[in-house]
Amino acid sequence: MKNLFFPIIVALAVIGCSDNVPSVQDPHNIVISGTPMTQQAFLEKYCAGKTQHETCIKVYRAMIADSTKSKSGVVRF
């Protein structure tokens, strides 16, 4: 029984550490499995509680940058 304890703990740790956040090529135009998704929807679905994840940070920064642009391309302040 003791011989199985350590491998089981390691397996559970590896499974628990998977982040399930898909990679994003363009954080301004998110497409997951061929389906377009808004930045807000991506953050809500995949990044809840994962504020330090690289992809989540990239999408969040893109969303903030996009929100400061006007439709004419002039930056709003």
Residue frames relative to the residue before (quaternion, step in Angstrom):
aa qw qx qy qz dx dy dz
M 1.0000 0.0000 0.0000 0.0000 0.00 0.00 0.00
K 0.6548 0.5122 -0.3182 0.4557 3.58 0.96 -0.82
N 0.6211 0.5598 -0.3411 0.4294 3.58 1.11 -0.64
L 0.6984 0.4575 -0.2695 0.4798 3.60 1.13 -0.51
F 0.5267 0.6757 -0.4004 0.3251 3.57 1.16 -0.48
F 0.7044 0.4773 -0.2772 0.4462 3.60 0.74 -1.03
P 0.6777 0.4725 -0.3245 0.4607 3.68 0.79 -0.82
I 0.6287 0.5249 -0.3436 0.4595 3.59 1.04 -0.66
I 0.6469 0.5111 -0.3164 0.4692 3.59 0.95 -0.84
V 0.6520 0.5065 -0.3130 0.4694 3.59 0.94 -0.86
A 0.6558 0.5117 -0.3125 0.4588 3.60 0.92 -0.86
L 0.6620 0.4947 -0.3063 0.4724 3.59 0.95 -0.82
A 0.6362 0.5248 -0.3293 0.4598 3.58 1.02 -0.72
V 0.6566 0.5004 -0.3105 0.4712 3.58 0.96 -0.83
I 0.6589 0.4956 -0.3073 0.4752 3.58 0.93 -0.85
G 0.6864 0.4963 -0.2794 0.4522 3.57 0.93 -0.86
C 0.6806 0.4998 -0.2893 0.4509 3.58 1.14 -0.51
S 0.4842 0.6434 -0.4700 0.3616 3.60 1.15 -0.09
D 0.3440 -0.7993 0.4653 0.1621 3.55 -0.78 1.01
N 0.2497 -0.8154 0.4916 0.1766 3.61 1.20 -0.38
V 0.4730 0.6196 -0.4760 0.4072 3.58 1.09 0.65
P 0.3286 -0.7636 0.5152 0.2088 3.60 -0.50 1.12
S 0.5055 -0.6289 0.4850 0.3373 3.55 -1.15 0.55
V 0.2173 -0.7696 0.5937 0.0901 3.53 -1.15 0.71
Q 0.3666 -0.7426 0.5193 0.2108 3.57 -0.74 1.04
D 0.7951 0.0899 -0.0126 0.5996 3.58 0.90 -0.96
P 0.2854 -0.8008 0.4978 0.1713 3.62 -0.27 1.17
H 0.6117 0.5401 -0.3550 0.4562 3.59 1.24 -0.20
N 0.7645 0.1605 -0.0880 0.6181 3.59 1.23 -0.53
I 0.0765 -0.8469 0.5261 0.0067 3.56 0.21 1.28
V 0.0141 0.7614 -0.6471 0.0370 3.54 -0.98 0.98
I 0.0532 -0.7897 0.6110 -0.0146 3.56 -0.68 1.16
S 0.8389 -0.0875 -0.0020 0.5372 3.57 -0.63 1.18
G 0.7346 -0.4360 0.2226 0.4698 3.57 0.96 0.89
T 0.6527 0.4917 -0.3101 0.4858 3.58 1.27 -0.02
P 0.3976 -0.7112 0.5199 0.2567 3.60 -0.74 0.99
M 0.0532 -0.7907 0.6099 -0.0077 3.54 -1.10 0.74
T 0.4560 -0.6637 0.5074 0.3070 3.57 -1.01 0.72
Q 0.6284 -0.5377 0.4016 0.3933 3.53 -1.23 0.44
Q 0.6448 0.5281 -0.3194 0.4508 3.57 0.96 -0.86
A 0.6616 0.5003 -0.3056 0.4676 3.59 0.94 -0.88
F 0.6276 0.5315 -0.3325 0.4616 3.59 1.02 -0.79
L 0.6760 0.4946 -0.2971 0.4584 3.56 0.86 -0.95
E 0.6691 0.4963 -0.3042 0.4620 3.58 0.95 -0.82
K 0.7197 0.4634 -0.2587 0.4477 3.58 0.92 -0.88
Y 0.8303 0.2684 -0.1025 0.4776 3.58 0.77 -1.02
C 0.7759 0.4043 -0.1839 0.4480 3.59 1.07 -0.58
A 0.3451 0.7366 -0.5149 0.2708 3.60 1.18 0.27
G 0.8415 0.1017 -0.1134 0.5184 3.56 -0.63 1.14
K 0.6623 0.4716 -0.3055 0.4955 3.60 1.25 0.16
T 0.0661 0.8636 -0.4961 0.0606 3.55 0.85 0.99
Q 0.7041 0.4534 -0.2709 0.4747 3.61 1.16 -0.40
H 0.4637 0.6792 -0.4536 0.3433 3.61 1.24 0.04
E 0.5651 -0.6517 0.3969 0.3138 3.57 -0.87 1.01
T 0.6802 0.4799 -0.2950 0.4691 3.61 0.86 -0.91
C 0.6446 0.5243 -0.3236 0.4527 3.59 0.97 -0.81
I 0.6418 0.5128 -0.3157 0.4748 3.57 1.00 -0.80
K 0.6507 0.5260 -0.3104 0.4511 3.57 0.96 -0.91
V 0.6790 0.4753 -0.2898 0.4786 3.60 0.91 -0.89
Y 0.6384 0.5274 -0.3293 0.4538 3.59 0.97 -0.81
R 0.6665 0.4950 -0.3023 0.4684 3.60 0.90 -0.90
A 0.6393 0.5123 -0.3256 0.4721 3.59 1.02 -0.76
M 0.6374 0.5261 -0.3280 0.4575 3.58 1.00 -0.79
I 0.6493 0.5017 -0.3117 0.4791 3.59 0.98 -0.84
A 0.6576 0.5059 -0.3107 0.4638 3.59 0.92 -0.89
D 0.6715 0.4951 -0.3008 0.4620 3.58 0.94 -0.84
S 0.6537 0.5268 -0.3242 0.4360 3.59 1.04 -0.66
T 0.6764 0.4796 -0.3021 0.4703 3.60 1.18 -0.36
K 0.5964 0.5548 -0.3670 0.4492 3.59 1.27 -0.01
S 0.3379 -0.7061 0.5775 0.2319 3.53 -1.11 0.66
K 0.6651 -0.5115 0.3573 0.4102 3.57 -1.24 0.27
S 0.6623 0.5000 -0.3106 0.4635 3.58 1.15 -0.51
G 0.5744 -0.6148 0.3688 0.3950 3.58 1.27 -0.08
V 0.5605 0.5778 -0.3914 0.4458 3.57 1.29 -0.07
V 0.4489 -0.6975 0.4896 0.2688 3.56 -0.86 0.96
R 0.2908 -0.7484 0.5743 0.1595 3.55 -0.94 0.98
F 0.1590 -0.7755 0.6028 0.0999 3.55 -1.14 0.63
